[in-house]
Amino acid sequence: MNELEAKNIIDQSGLVTSSQTGIHPRLAEIVGRHINTPWTQPLHQPTVDVYQLLEKENGFSDGQPFILDSGCGTGKSTQRLASLYPRHLVIGVDRSQVRLAKSGVGSGIFRSGNCMLLRAELSTFWRLLEKNGRQPEANYLLYPNPYPKPGHLSRRWHGHPVFPTLLAISGKIELRCNWEIYALEFARAVQHATGSIVAAKRIAPGKGLSPFEDKYLERQQSLFSVEVAAEITDSFRQNRLPG
């Protein structure tokens, strides 16, 4: 086996490789800056359009509690969550038209029963939820892109300028990943932002919530979860309110 073949096996396995060996040394600095500095980047207009369509089609008006599947990929995880929470509307959001098309999503919004899928850019979608006072009962981040290069910390959700908005709009947050450093960083970022200690835990679910998780379970990889209680995000949201 040559070096290229070995690299391809590692890539196909889904295991994350990185020169970073622990929590990023600049994590506290970056989270603090995002907490204390308003983010003013313009909103992504196609996402604004689909959000307005969601409001127009009464996506929130019936008072039904909703759950977010943030970065839902093909939408298979959204469908699984919808079956687990039949009394909730479960909204899957992803920016990839190619991935969503695998579940029949073209343009606009796809809905089947209590499962809804839409194409949108998450940092704008989350900001629109905050602006309009919409709060999911739970927000799932299932296997986000780990951006494993140390210089890409700002692309990970906990190092991104939208991180305070993620905390402010959420009820319970559950992050799952197969890179322990990502889980440890996310937990530490929550602590830096809220003052509350949360843990990154190794998990061994009997069945995956997403196709990624199914694949990693089948390959007996280590999986990790960070759960942030709604009480923590509620407190953060109240402290974030003007005045």
N, C-alpha and C positions, 0 to 999 in steps of 0.2 A: 504494500500500500504506500503510495507516494504522499507527499505533504498536502497536495491539493485534495486528494481523495479523503485524507483524514480530516481536513478542514470542512469539507462538504458534509461528512458524517456528523461532526459537531453541530454545524449549522442546522441540518435537518432534524437533529434531535430536539432542538428548541432550547438547549442549555445556553445560558448567557456566559460569555467570556469577556473579561475586562481586565485592564491593568489596575483598576481601582480595587483595593483590597479591604476597604472599610468605609464607614460613613464619610462623606465628602467633607474636608476640613472647612469649606466655606459655606456649609449648609446654614448655620445659624445667621451668618451675615446676610445671606441672600434672602432667607425667609423674613428676617427683620426689616430689610429694605422694602420688600413687597408689602408687608403689613403697614408700614409707615408712609408709603408713597403711593398715592392714587395712580391707577393704571389708566392711561388715556388713549390707548391705541384705538383707532376707528373700528367700529363693528363691521363684521363680514356681511355685506349686503345680501347675498343669497340666503344666509342663515336668518337674517332679519325677515326676509320675505317668507321663508317657510314657517318661522315662528308666528308671523301675522296670520298665515293660513291656519295654523293650529288653533289660534284664538278664534278665528272666524268660524271654524268648524266645531266650535264649542268643545275643544279638547279638555278644557278645565272647568267648564261652567256648571257641570252637573254635581259638583262637590265630591265626586269620587276621589278617594285618596290615590295618589300615584307614586310610582317607583321609577327611578331612572336606571337604565342600563347604559352607562356612559362609555362610548367606544365599543359598541355592540358587535362590530364586525359584520358577519353575515346575518345577524339577527337570531341565530339559533339559541343563544343564551337568553335573549329577550323572551323567546317562546317558552323556554324552560321556566324562567322566572314567572311568566304569566300563569303557567299551570300550577306553580307553587303558591301564588297569591291571587286566587280567582276573584277576590272582592276588590282588587286594586286594578287600576289602569297601569300597565307596565310599558314605558316608553323607551325604545332603543334608539340611540342616536349615534351615527357614525358619519365620518366625512367621505368615506369611499363609496362611490357609485358602483364600482365593480363588485365589492364585497356585498353590498346591500342587494344588488341585482340577483344574487343567488337565492334570496328569499322573495323574489318577485317585486322588489321595490324599484320603480322607475323614477319619475319626478313626483313631487308632491308628497303625500302622506299615505302610507299603507296601513290599514287596520283590519284585524281579524279578531273578533271577540274582544278580550281585554288586552290584546297585544297591539302595540302601535310602533311602527318603524318609520324613521325619517332621516333624510340626509342633511346634516348640518355640521358646522364647525363648533366644537364643544366650548371653546373659551368664550365665543360670542353667545352661544345658547345659554350657558350658565349665567352670563352677565344680564341677559334679557330676563331670565327667571328672577334674578335678584331685583332688577328694576321694577318688575311687575308684581313683586311680592308672592311669587309662586314657590312653594317648598315641597319637595318630594318627601315622602315618609322615609324613604331609604334611597341611597345612591350607591350603585355597584360599579366598581372599577375593576374589571376582570381582565387581567393580563395586559396592562397597557404597555406600549412600546417602552422598553427599559432605557433606551439611549445609553448604552453602557460605557461610552467613552467619558472619561472624567471631565472633559471640556464641554460636555453636553448636559450638565446638571440643570441648566435653565430650561431645558426641553422636557424634563421629567415633571409630572404634575406638581410635586411638592417644591420644585425649584422654579416653577413658572410664575409669572406675575398674576395669573388668575387663581393661584392657590387660596388667597383669602376669600375670594368669591365662592370657590368650591366649598369651603367650610361654612360660609354664611348662608348658602342656599340649601344645605343638606339637612336631612334628619339624621338617621344612622348612615354612616359610611362604612362600606366593606370593600377593602382592596384585597385582591388575590394576585399572586405572582409566583414565578419559579426562580427568582433571583433574590436571595436573602438580603443583599445590600439594599435593594430597592425598598423592601418591606421595612427594614430597620430605619432607613432614611425617612420614609413616609411617617412612621411612628414618631421619630424624633422631631420632624418638622411640625407635626400636630402639637407636640409638647412646647416647642418654641413659640408657636402662634397662640396657644390657648392656656398654657400653664398646666395642662392636664396630662398625666402620664398614661400613655396607651402602649400596648405591647405588640410586637411582631411575633406571631406564633406559627409553629410548624403545624400543618394540618394534613389529614389523611381522609378526605371525604370518600364515602362509598361510591358516589357517582359525581361526575363533574357538572359544574354549572355552565360550562362552555365547551365547545369542541377542543380548544386548546387544553383545557383541564383534563378532558378525556384522554387526549394524547399523552399528556405528561404522566397521568396516573397509570396508563398502560405501560409506560416506560419506567415506572417506579422512580420517578424523579421526586426530589424534595419540593414540597409546595408550602407557601407561606401566606398568612392572612393577617391583616390589620383591621380591627373593628373599632370605629369611633362612635361612641354612644351619642344618641340624640341630645342628651343633656349637655354634652360638651359643645356641640354645634349650636344649640339654643343659646347657651351662655355667650359664646363667641359672637353670635348674631346680635344679641342685645347690646353687647359692649361696642359693637361696630356701628350701631345706629347713631345718627347725628344728634348731638346734645346729650 
